[in-house]
Amino acid sequence: MKMIMLRRTPILFLFLALALALSACATTSAPPGGAAIARLTPEALARLLPKPEPKLPPAELARLSQEGAAPQDIIAKIRQTGSSYALSAAQLIELHDQGVSTQVLDYIQSAREQELRASLVDEINQREQRHAEELKQQREQEQQRSYNYDPWWPGYPGYGWPYPFRPYGGFYWRR
C-alpha cells in the first residue's frame, strides 16, 4: 500500500503544478497603463459631426425636378454649390413625392455618409496623434528620471575587479 502511495505522489505533484501554471495563464489583464478607453458622449459626437448647410435648399431641388432637369444636372449643381443635407426619412419621402429622382436622393444620402465617415476618421487621427505625443512625453520623462543610471555600474566588460572602476571608459589617473 505504501508503494502505491509513493508512486502516485509525483503524479499528484505534477498535476498540481500543471493546474497552478494553467490558472496563472487564465487570469485577465488590465489595459496597459490602467487607462480606460475614451468613449464619445452623444453631445461630443453631435459637436464633431459636420453641420450640413445646403446652399441649394430642398425646395429648389423639387423645383428643378418639376421643371424637368436631368438627375445628373441636379447632382452636378449640388456638387458645384457644395451643398450638404441631413434629411430624415420623412423628408426624403416628401422630396420623392414632389418629383425628385431616386438617383438624386441616393447621391444626397451617400454624400452625407461620406462626410460623416471623413469627420470621424479625422477625429480618430487626431486622437491617435495626441496619444502618440503622450507616449513620447512619457518616454522622455522616463529617460530623464533614469539619466544617471549606469547599466555597467560594477565595471565595464573587460576591466575586471583588479582594475579601478572607470566610468564612461576613461583612463584612471591618480591625483
Backbone as numpy.savetxt, mean C-alpha at the origin, in Angstrom:
# Nx Ny Nz CAx CAy CAz Cx Cy Cz
8.50 -55.39 32.15 7.68 -54.20 32.15 8.54 -52.94 32.15
9.61 -52.97 32.93 10.51 -51.83 32.98 11.18 -51.60 31.63
11.48 -52.65 30.92 12.14 -52.55 29.62 11.23 -51.87 28.61
9.96 -52.18 28.64 9.02 -51.55 27.72 8.92 -50.06 28.02
8.92 -49.68 29.29 8.83 -48.28 29.68 10.06 -47.52 29.23
11.24 -48.11 29.33 12.46 -47.45 28.90 12.49 -47.25 27.39
11.91 -48.15 26.64 11.89 -48.03 25.19 10.91 -46.94 24.75
9.86 -46.73 25.51 8.87 -45.72 25.14 9.30 -44.31 25.56
10.17 -44.16 26.51 10.57 -42.85 27.01 11.19 -41.98 25.92
12.14 -42.48 25.11 12.68 -41.62 24.05 11.63 -41.24 23.01
10.72 -42.15 22.72 9.67 -41.85 21.75 8.74 -40.77 22.31
8.40 -40.91 23.58 7.55 -39.91 24.23 8.25 -38.55 24.27
9.54 -38.56 24.61 10.31 -37.31 24.64 10.37 -36.68 23.24
10.60 -37.49 22.23 10.64 -37.00 20.85 9.29 -36.44 20.43
8.22 -37.12 20.80 6.88 -36.64 20.48 6.59 -35.30 21.16
6.94 -35.15 22.41 6.72 -33.90 23.14 7.55 -32.76 22.53
8.80 -33.05 22.16 9.64 -32.02 21.55 9.07 -31.59 20.20
8.56 -32.54 19.43 7.96 -32.21 18.14 6.69 -31.39 18.33
5.87 -31.75 19.31 4.64 -30.99 19.59 4.98 -29.58 20.03
6.00 -29.40 20.83 6.42 -28.07 21.27 6.91 -27.24 20.09
7.69 -27.84 19.21 8.19 -27.12 18.04 7.06 -26.72 17.11
6.10 -27.60 16.91 4.98 -27.27 16.04 4.08 -26.20 16.64
3.91 -26.22 17.96 3.08 -25.18 18.57 3.77 -23.82 18.49
5.08 -23.79 18.51 5.80 -22.52 18.35 5.64 -21.98 16.94
5.55 -22.86 15.96 5.38 -22.41 14.58 3.96 -21.93 14.30
3.01 -22.36 15.10 1.61 -22.05 14.84 1.15 -20.74 15.46
2.04 -20.03 16.14 1.61 -18.78 16.77 1.43 -17.70 15.71
0.54 -16.77 16.01 0.33 -15.66 15.09 1.30 -14.56 15.42
1.63 -13.78 14.42 2.57 -12.69 14.64 1.84 -11.37 14.45
2.29 -10.38 15.14 1.73 -9.03 15.01 2.31 -8.39 13.76
1.68 -7.36 13.23 2.25 -6.67 12.09 3.61 -6.07 12.47
4.52 -5.95 11.50 5.85 -5.43 11.82 5.77 -4.03 12.40
6.51 -3.82 13.46 6.53 -2.51 14.09 5.31 -2.25 14.94
4.38 -3.21 15.00 3.18 -3.02 15.79 2.24 -1.99 15.22
2.44 -1.60 13.98 1.61 -0.56 13.37 0.34 -1.18 12.81
-0.74 -0.49 12.96 -2.01 -0.94 12.42 -2.16 -0.43 10.99
-3.02 -1.06 10.25 -3.26 -0.64 8.87 -4.11 0.61 8.89
-3.68 1.61 8.16 -4.43 2.87 8.10 -5.60 2.69 7.16
-6.78 2.91 7.66 -8.00 2.77 6.87 -8.57 4.14 6.56
-9.24 4.23 5.41 -9.89 5.47 5.02 -11.29 5.51 5.60
-11.63 6.62 6.19 -12.99 6.80 6.67 -13.85 7.26 5.49
-15.16 7.12 5.57 -16.00 7.60 4.47 -15.84 9.09 4.19
-15.59 9.87 5.26 -15.40 11.32 5.06 -14.11 11.59 4.31
-13.05 10.85 4.67 -11.77 11.04 3.98 -11.87 10.59 2.52
-12.60 9.52 2.28 -12.80 9.06 0.91 -13.57 10.08 0.09
-14.58 10.71 0.70 -15.35 11.74 0.00 -14.47 12.94 -0.33
-13.51 13.25 0.56 -12.59 14.37 0.28 -11.63 14.03 -0.84
-11.23 12.75 -0.92 -10.26 12.34 -1.93 -10.84 12.23 -3.33
-12.09 11.81 -3.40 -12.69 11.60 -4.71 -12.89 12.95 -5.40
-12.56 13.00 -6.67 -12.71 14.27 -7.38 -14.17 14.66 -7.51
-14.43 15.91 -7.35 -15.79 16.44 -7.50 -16.05 16.70 -8.98
-17.04 16.04 -9.55 -17.31 16.25 -10.97 -17.92 17.63 -11.20
-17.37 18.31 -12.17 -17.88 19.62 -12.56 -18.15 19.59 -14.06
-19.35 19.22 -14.44 -19.63 19.16 -15.88 -19.74 20.56 -16.48
-18.91 20.81 -17.47 -19.01 22.07 -18.19 -20.10 21.98 -19.26
-20.47 20.75 -19.54 -21.56 20.48 -20.47 -22.66 19.80 -19.64
-23.66 20.52 -19.18 -24.65 19.94 -18.27 -25.46 18.82 -18.91
-26.04 17.94 -18.10 -26.84 16.83 -18.64 -28.01 17.30 -19.51
-28.57 18.45 -19.21 -29.67 18.97 -20.05 -29.17 19.26 -21.46
-27.92 19.72 -21.55 -27.33 19.99 -22.87 -27.12 18.68 -23.63
-26.76 17.62 -22.93 -26.61 16.31 -23.57 -27.95 15.85 -24.16
-29.00 16.03 -23.39 -30.33 15.64 -23.86 -30.73 16.48 -25.08
-30.43 17.78 -25.04 -30.78 18.66 -26.16 -30.03 18.26 -27.42
-28.71 17.96 -27.29 -27.93 17.55 -28.45 -28.46 16.24 -29.04
-28.85 15.31 -28.17 -29.38 14.03 -28.63 -30.71 14.23 -29.35
-31.55 15.10 -28.84 -32.85 15.35 -29.46 -32.70 16.06 -30.80
-31.62 16.83 -30.95 -31.37 17.51 -32.22 -30.81 16.55 -33.27
-30.42 15.35 -32.84 -29.96 14.33 -33.79 -28.45 14.24 -33.91
-27.71 14.75 -32.94 -26.24 14.65 -32.99 -25.83 13.19 -32.80
-24.78 12.79 -33.49 -24.28 11.42 -33.40 -23.64 11.20 -32.02
-23.73 9.98 -31.50 -23.13 9.70 -30.19 -21.63 10.01 -30.14
-20.91 9.74 -31.25 -19.47 10.03 -31.29 -19.22 11.53 -31.17
-20.10 12.35 -31.78 -19.95 13.80 -31.69 -20.19 14.30 -30.27
-21.18 13.71 -29.60 -21.47 14.11 -28.22 -20.31 13.71 -27.30
-19.76 12.50 -27.50 -18.62 12.04 -26.70 -17.41 12.95 -26.95
-17.21 13.34 -28.20 -16.10 14.24 -28.52 -16.29 15.59 -27.82
-17.51 16.07 -27.76 -17.80 17.34 -27.10 -17.56 17.22 -25.58
-17.91 16.08 -25.00 -17.67 15.85 -23.57 -16.17 15.87 -23.30
-15.40 15.18 -24.15 -13.94 15.16 -24.00 -13.35 16.55 -24.17
-13.84 17.27 -25.17 -13.31 18.60 -25.48 -13.53 19.56 -24.31
-14.68 19.50 -23.67 -14.97 20.40 -22.57 -14.39 19.90 -21.25
-13.96 18.65 -21.21 -13.41 18.08 -19.97 -14.46 17.85 -18.91
-15.68 17.59 -19.35 -16.79 17.40 -18.40 -16.67 16.05 -17.72
-17.12 16.03 -16.48 -17.13 14.80 -15.70 -18.45 14.76 -14.94
-19.07 13.59 -14.90 -20.40 13.46 -14.33 -20.41 12.40 -13.24
-21.16 12.66 -12.18 -21.42 11.66 -11.13 -22.94 11.50 -11.09
-23.44 10.67 -11.99 -24.89 10.52 -12.13 -25.36 9.27 -11.41
-26.51 9.38 -10.80 -27.12 8.21 -10.16 -27.82 7.38 -11.24
-28.26 6.21 -10.85 -28.96 5.33 -11.79 -30.24 5.99 -12.29
-30.94 6.68 -11.40 -32.19 7.35 -11.80 -31.91 8.45 -12.82
-30.82 9.19 -12.63 -30.48 10.24 -13.58 -30.10 9.66 -14.93
-29.39 8.53 -14.92 -29.03 7.88 -16.19 -30.28 7.40 -16.93
-31.23 6.84 -16.20 -32.48 6.39 -16.82 -33.24 7.57 -17.39
-33.26 8.67 -16.65 -33.94 9.87 -17.12 -33.29 10.41 -18.40
-31.96 10.41 -18.43 -31.27 10.86 -19.66 -31.58 9.92 -20.82
-31.62 8.62 -20.54 -31.93 7.66 -21.60 -33.35 7.89 -22.12
-34.29 8.18 -21.22 -35.67 8.46 -21.63 -35.76 9.74 -22.44
-34.84 10.68 -22.22 -34.82 11.93 -22.96 -34.15 11.78 -24.32
-33.61 10.59 -24.62 -33.07 10.32 -25.94 -31.56 10.24 -26.02
-30.85 10.28 -24.89 -29.39 10.18 -24.92 -29.01 8.73 -25.22
-28.08 8.55 -26.12 -27.68 7.22 -26.57 -26.99 6.44 -25.44
-27.10 5.11 -25.51 -26.43 4.26 -24.51 -24.92 4.36 -24.64
-24.41 4.62 -25.85 -22.96 4.79 -26.02 -22.47 5.98 -25.21
-23.22 7.07 -25.21 -22.85 8.26 -24.46 -22.92 7.97 -22.97
-23.97 7.30 -22.53 -24.12 6.98 -21.11 -23.02 6.02 -20.64
-22.68 5.05 -21.49 -21.58 4.13 -21.15 -20.26 4.89 -21.04
-20.04 5.83 -21.95 -18.80 6.62 -21.90 -18.75 7.45 -20.61
-19.88 8.04 -20.23 -19.92 8.85 -19.01 -19.56 8.01 -17.80
-20.12 6.81 -17.70 -19.84 5.93 -16.57 -18.39 5.44 -16.58
-17.90 5.03 -17.74 -16.52 4.52 -17.79 -15.51 5.62 -17.51
-15.79 6.85 -17.96 -14.88 7.97 -17.67 -14.86 8.26 -16.18
-16.01 8.18 -15.53 -16.08 8.41 -14.08 -15.30 7.35 -13.32
-15.45 6.09 -13.73 -14.71 5.01 -13.08 -13.20 5.20 -13.25
-12.77 5.59 -14.43 -11.35 5.84 -14.68 -10.84 6.97 -13.79
-11.63 8.00 -13.66 -11.25 9.15 -12.83 -11.11 8.74 -11.36
-12.05 7.92 -10.88 -11.98 7.45 -9.50 -10.77 6.56 -9.27
-10.50 5.67 -10.20 -9.33 4.80 -10.08 -8.04 5.61 -10.05
-7.95 6.60 -10.93 -6.74 7.43 -10.98 -6.54 8.17 -9.67
-7.61 8.70 -9.10 -7.46 9.44 -7.84 -7.06 8.52 -6.69
-7.60 7.31 -6.66 -7.23 6.37 -5.61 -5.79 5.87 -5.78
-5.37 5.68 -7.01 -3.98 5.28 -7.26 -3.03 6.38 -6.80
-3.39 7.63 -7.06 -2.56 8.75 -6.59 -2.46 8.76 -5.08
-3.57 8.52 -4.41 -3.56 8.50 -2.94 -2.70 7.36 -2.42
-2.80 6.19 -3.05 -1.98 5.05 -2.63 -0.51 5.36 -2.83
-0.17 5.95 -3.96 1.23 6.31 -4.23 1.75 7.32 -3.20
0.95 8.30 -2.86 1.36 9.28 -1.86 1.58 8.61 -0.50
0.70 7.69 -0.14 0.86 6.98 1.14 2.13 6.13 1.13
2.40 5.47 0.01 3.61 4.65 -0.07 4.86 5.52 0.02
4.84 6.69 -0.60 5.98 7.59 -0.51 6.19 8.08 0.92
5.10 8.42 1.60 5.22 8.85 3.00 5.76 7.71 3.86
5.29 6.49 3.60 5.77 5.33 4.35 7.25 5.10 4.09
7.68 5.22 2.84 9.10 5.04 2.51 9.95 6.10 3.19
9.46 7.34 3.24 10.20 8.40 3.93 10.29 8.13 5.43
9.21 7.63 6.01 9.24 7.29 7.43 10.25 6.18 7.70
10.28 5.16 6.84 11.25 4.08 7.01 12.68 4.60 6.88
12.89 5.50 5.95 14.22 6.08 5.76 14.64 6.86 7.00
13.71 7.64 7.56 14.01 8.38 8.78 14.31 7.44 9.94
13.57 6.35 10.04 13.83 5.39 11.11 15.21 4.78 10.96
15.59 4.42 9.73 16.93 3.86 9.50 18.01 4.86 9.86
17.81 6.13 9.49 18.80 7.16 9.82 18.92 7.33 11.32
17.78 7.30 12.03 17.82 7.42 13.48 18.53 6.24 14.11
18.31 5.04 13.59 19.00 3.86 14.11 20.50 3.96 13.87
20.88 4.47 12.71 22.31 4.64 12.42 22.92 5.68 13.34
22.20 6.76 13.62 22.73 7.78 14.51 22.87 7.26 15.93
21.94 6.42 16.35 22.02 5.85 17.69 23.19 4.89 17.82
23.55 4.23 16.74 24.60 3.21 16.82 25.87 3.62 16.08
26.11 4.92 15.94 27.27 5.35 15.16 28.58 5.04 15.87
28.60 4.95 17.19 29.85 4.68 17.89 29.99 3.20 18.27
29.16 2.37 17.72 29.27 0.94 17.97 30.31 0.36 17.03
31.31 -0.30 17.59 32.36 -0.91 16.79 32.18 -2.42 16.79
31.83 -3.01 15.64 31.58 -4.46 15.63 32.83 -5.29 15.91
34.03 -4.71 15.75 35.27 -5.45 15.99 35.90 -4.98 17.30
35.10 -4.72 18.32 35.62 -4.13 19.54 36.79 -4.87 20.17
36.76 -6.20 20.31 37.90 -6.83 20.98 39.19 -6.73 20.17
39.10 -6.51 18.90 40.29 -6.40 18.05 39.92 -6.79 16.65
40.61 -6.22 15.72 40.32 -6.52 14.33 40.91 -7.86 13.97
40.36 -8.50 12.96 40.89 -9.82 12.58 42.36 -9.72 12.18
43.15 -10.62 12.66 44.57 -10.65 12.30 45.45 -9.97 13.32
44.92 -9.17 14.23 45.76 -8.49 15.21 46.12 -9.43 16.35
45.14 -10.18 16.83 45.40 -11.09 17.92 45.53 -10.35 19.25
45.48 -11.08 20.35 45.51 -10.45 21.67 46.90 -9.98 22.11
47.97 -10.55 21.65 49.25 -10.01 22.14 49.49 -8.58 21.65
48.86 -8.20 20.57 49.06 -6.85 20.04 48.09 -5.89 20.71
48.46 -4.65 20.82 47.55 -3.69 21.44 46.34 -3.42 20.55
45.29 -3.01 21.18 44.05 -2.71 20.45 44.25 -1.48 19.59
43.92 -1.57 18.32 44.08 -0.46 17.39 42.74 -0.13 16.75
42.03 0.84 17.26 40.76 1.17 16.63 40.97 1.74 15.24
40.14 1.34 14.35 40.12 1.80 12.96 41.42 1.50 12.22
42.14 0.49 12.64 43.28 0.00 11.89 44.50 0.89 11.93
44.61 1.85 12.84 45.77 2.74 12.91 46.96 2.06 13.55
48.08 2.73 13.51 49.29 2.19 14.14 49.26 2.48 15.63
49.96 1.66 16.37 49.98 1.87 17.80 51.26 2.63 18.13
51.11 3.82 18.63 52.26 4.65 19.02 52.22 4.85 20.53
53.33 4.64 21.14 53.40 4.92 22.57 53.78 6.37 22.75
53.26 6.94 23.78 53.58 8.35 24.03 54.63 8.46 25.08
